[in-house]
């Protein structure tokens, strides 16, 4: 009887694992202006609406299998749909451009990996990446105080 109960539990757990049989994903993230050249979002970082973000995947041989673009909303957030399980592909999201003339210098925080497979322990169709940033042309006057809050001078 105990063995039968254990077998039933294992079967039910297996069915739960198959509950995400969808091959549709949504890649989300945020783009902000790094107006203190901090390398991370601070309390005075501002979102960049209308920034262009791309999602692309390639095979290990370098063949492009997916390319799609999206724009950030008023809060600097993006949401890009993607179709298909891609466990053996290299996928990444990257910010392409900023419409803000005062904050459009690319940074090293401009791209990140995206794992488009359910065979990785993530029990969701949403993949979060970033945040991505552009650097402003001029530091704001408040930056010294902000960086001091992080014990960075």
N, C-alpha and C positions, 0 to 999 in steps of 0.2 A: 504494500500500500504506500509506504514512504517513497519507494522507487518510482511508483507511478505518479505521485504528486510532484516529485522532483522533475520527472520527464515533462509533465504538463507545464511547470514553471519555465523550463528551458524552451519549450515550444512557444510559449507566450512571449518570452523575452525576444526570441527570434523574430516573431511577428512585429513586435514594437520596433525592432531595428529596421524592418522593411517599410515602416510607416512613411519614411522619407524617400519614396521611390521617384519623386519628382526630379526632373533634370533642369529645372528652372532656378536660377539664382538671382539675387539682387546684391550688387556691390555698392556699399555706402561709405561715406567718409566726409571730411570737412576740409576746406581750404581757407587759410587765414593769412593775414598780413603780420609778419614778424617785424614789428616796427621798433624793436630794440636790438635786433640781431642776436637774440638770445639762443635761437636754435630750438625753442620749444614755445608753446603758447603761454602767454602771461596774462595777467588781469587786464592789461590794456591792448592786447592783441585784438584785431578786428576781423570779422569775417569778410571774405571777398565774394560778393554776388557776381554771377556771370562768368566765373572762371571756367575755362574749358578743361575737361578731364577725359582721358582716354583709358579704355580697358583693352588690353591686347594679350593674346596667348600665342605661343609658338611651340613647335615640337622640339625635342632635344636636338634635332638636326637643323633647327632654325627656320622651319617652314611656318609661315603665319597661318593660324587657324581661326583666329577671331580678332576683330578690331571693331570697336564701337566707341562713340563719344557721347558725352553729356555735359550739361552746364550746372553750376551751383545755383542754388536758390538765394533768396534774400539773406538767409542765415549762413551762407557759405557751405551749405550741405549739398551733396550730390547723391544720386541714386541711379545706378546704371543696371538695366536688366541684362542677363546673360543666359544663354541656352546651352545645355549639354554638360555632361560629366567630363571632366578633363584631368583625370588623376595622373597622367604621365606628361602633362604639358606644363610649361613655364608661363604663368600668367602674372601680369602686374597692372596696377593702375598707376597713372602718372598725370600730373597736372601739366597742361600744355601752354596755357596762356592766362594772363590776368588782364582784365579790362581797366584796372586801376592804374593810371599813369604814374601815380606816386608810390605804388607798391607792385612792381612787376619784375624785380630782379630774381631770377631762379635761385633756389637754394639746394642744398643736399637733401632737404626734406621734401623732395618733389615726386617721389615714387615709392611704391611699396608692393610686396607680393600679395597675390590673391590666390586662394586655394579653392578651385572650383570642383570639388568632389565631396560626396557625403561619406566617403571611406576614410575619414580622418578623425572621427569622434565628435565632430561638430553637428549637433542635432538641430540644425536650422538651415533655411535656404538663404539667409542673409549673411553676407561676408563683409566685415568691417575692416577698413584699411585707413592708413593715415594717422593723424592729420598731416596734410601737406601745406607747404608755405611758400610765399614769396617774401622777399625782403624789401622794406621801404627804402627809398633813396636817402631819406634823412631820419635820424633817430629823433624820437619825441623827447621833449624836455624832461618828462617824467621817468625816463628810462633808468637813470642812476638810482632813484629811489626804489623802483621796481626790482632792479637787479640786487640791490642791497637786501631786499626781503628774502632773497634766495641765498644770501651770503656770497653773492658774486659781485665783484666790483669792476 
